[in-house]
Amino acid sequence: GILSGSVILPSTPLQYQLRGYDIEGNPFSHLVSDFLITFEYPDFQISLIGSPMVVVNPGKQSLVRMFIQNTKEGPKNLVVSATVTTTVGIDVEFVDNVVSLIPQTEVELSFYLIANNSVIEGQMFNLSFVVTDECTNVSTYMSFQAIVKTPIEFNVADKTSNSLLFEWIPPNIPGNITSYTLSLDFVNGTITTIVFDESTISYLLEGLVPYQLVYVGIIAQSDSNKTAAN
């Protein structure tokens, strides 16, 4: 079978003694030389969900979603903690930064980036997402970028058991608004993008079911090649 854990090995040759019980309940003891034993470090794959660049708004918080995958075959779950290396002007807030990873599966972990009012439109930040295995202290890093955009006042104006009504106010950016792009992430892998003309400031999303989770983003484009986004 497979043994998992962490040990500090001495520098001299040694043997391991495996002790246990067979399927009939009989005890056994087996000596194994050190050259037959290998220890594997955990291996994680990290990916950013949605746009490859995170949008932040001055004085507001922005949701960031990550997939973390435990690529090992097992047999045990790995408990990992996540941190984000930020920079001046950006703070981070986790709901829960500790997750348990089943072998060869992935989980979603989310956090908020909070930009203060000193950040400037168009400013970009290089950030790092760090996952650390709590048993071995092995860390995996992923770098990503955040860009500051003028926010759009966006609200859920009404909701029923099977619909959501979204409304927004045209943002104050240079030029005239030419289009709005609404992005709908239904969590099950389906992402829908809808483009509206400048006169549209609401959208009724129908065909939902109670307690269905939908992530929504919006971008406004002007004829001066400027954008606002949430």
Secondary structure in CASP SS format (residue, H / E / C, confidence):
PFRMAT SS
TARGET T0000
AUTHOR 0000-0000-0000
METHOD secondary structure of the structure
MODEL  1
G C 1.00
I C 1.00
L C 1.00
S C 1.00
G C 1.00
S C 1.00
V C 1.00
I C 1.00
L C 1.00
P C 1.00
S C 1.00
T C 1.00
P C 1.00
L C 1.00
Q E 1.00
Y E 1.00
Q E 1.00
L E 1.00
R E 1.00
G E 1.00
Y E 1.00
D C 1.00
I C 1.00
E C 1.00
G C 1.00
N C 1.00
P E 1.00
F E 1.00
S E 1.00
H E 1.00
L E 1.00
V E 1.00
S E 1.00
D H 1.00
F H 1.00
L H 1.00
I C 1.00
T C 1.00
F C 1.00
E C 1.00
Y C 1.00
P C 1.00
D C 1.00
F E 1.00
Q E 1.00
I E 1.00
S E 1.00
L E 1.00
I C 1.00
G C 1.00
S C 1.00
P C 1.00
M E 1.00
V E 1.00
V E 1.00
V E 1.00
N C 1.00
P C 1.00
G C 1.00
K C 1.00
Q E 1.00
S E 1.00
L E 1.00
V E 1.00
R E 1.00
M E 1.00
F E 1.00
I E 1.00
Q E 1.00
N E 1.00
T C 1.00
K C 1.00
E C 1.00
G C 1.00
P C 1.00
K C 1.00
N C 1.00
L E 1.00
V E 1.00
V E 1.00
S E 1.00
A E 1.00
T E 1.00
V E 1.00
T E 1.00
T C 1.00
T C 1.00
V C 1.00
G C 1.00
I E 1.00
D E 1.00
V E 1.00
E E 1.00
F E 1.00
V C 1.00
D C 1.00
N C 1.00
V E 1.00
V E 1.00
S E 1.00
L E 1.00
I C 1.00
P C 1.00
Q C 1.00
T E 1.00
E E 1.00
V E 1.00
E E 1.00
L E 1.00
S E 1.00
F E 1.00
Y E 1.00
L E 1.00
I E 1.00
A E 1.00
N C 1.00
N C 1.00
S C 1.00
V C 1.00
I C 1.00
E C 1.00
G C 1.00
Q C 1.00
M E 1.00
F E 1.00
N E 1.00
L E 1.00
S E 1.00
F E 1.00
V E 1.00
V E 1.00
T E 1.00
D E 1.00
E C 1.00
C C 1.00
T C 1.00
N C 1.00
V C 1.00
S E 1.00
T E 1.00
Y E 1.00
M E 1.00
S E 1.00
F E 1.00
Q E 1.00
A E 1.00
I E 1.00
V E 1.00
K C 1.00
T E 1.00
P C 1.00
I C 1.00
E E 1.00
F E 1.00
N E 1.00
V E 1.00
A E 1.00
D E 1.00
K E 1.00
T C 1.00
S C 1.00
N C 1.00
S E 1.00
L E 1.00
L E 1.00
F E 1.00
E E 1.00
W E 1.00
I E 1.00
P C 1.00
P C 1.00
N C 1.00
I C 1.00
P C 1.00
G C 1.00
N C 1.00
I E 1.00
T E 1.00
S E 1.00
Y E 1.00
T E 1.00
L E 1.00
S E 1.00
L E 1.00
D E 1.00
F C 1.00
V C 1.00
N C 1.00
G C 1.00
T C 1.00
I E 1.00
T E 1.00
T E 1.00
I E 1.00
V E 1.00
F E 1.00
D E 1.00
E C 1.00
S C 1.00
T C 1.00
I C 1.00
S E 1.00
Y E 1.00
L E 1.00
L E 1.00
E E 1.00
G C 1.00
L C 1.00
V C 1.00
P C 1.00
Y C 1.00
Q C 1.00
L C 1.00
V C 1.00
Y E 1.00
V E 1.00
G E 1.00
I E 1.00
I E 1.00
A E 1.00
Q E 1.00
S E 1.00
D C 1.00
S C 1.00
N C 1.00
K C 1.00
T E 1.00
A E 1.00
A E 1.00
N C 1.00
END
